[in-house]
Amino acid sequence: FSPSRDPYAGYSKNFGTWVTNSKVDTVCLVPQLRMAIWSLETFFGRKAVLSSGYRNPFHNAAVGGKDDSYHMKCMAADLFIPGVDKRRLIAAAYRNGLIGGLGCYPGRPFIHIDVRPRPAGFDHPVTFSGC
């Protein structure tokens, strides 16, 4: 990350949210998810960029999403924050009380967050995919 380079160059906005491309659908994201994203942005002092938001069933199947994916319920996003180390983002998401599910995807630049209900007794998100 270079301070002289715009970290959001090459990305666009969809309904006020930074996205990697125009096919990322953010229109129906539930308020709880928007609050979780906002809280991460506030923590790091930078805007997140979503690489996936809502997915219709056809798109979800095409990208290998689970049949009951929270992306199809407008309750999940795959995101990164330019200039923020992925490990720091994972740690912040893990401690964030608004996040119910967390996926880390080794070798990919983004993480998955969703706002599923946490199982009884969990003081952290359900984790999967490399966390």
Secondary structure, DSSP 8 states (H G I E B T S, - for coil): --TTS-TTTT-EEETTEEESSTT-B-TT--HHHHHHHHHHHHHHTS--EEEE-B--HHHHHHTT--TT-GGGGT-EEEEE-TTS-HHHHHHHHHH-TT--EEE--TTSS-EEEE-----TT-SS-EEES--
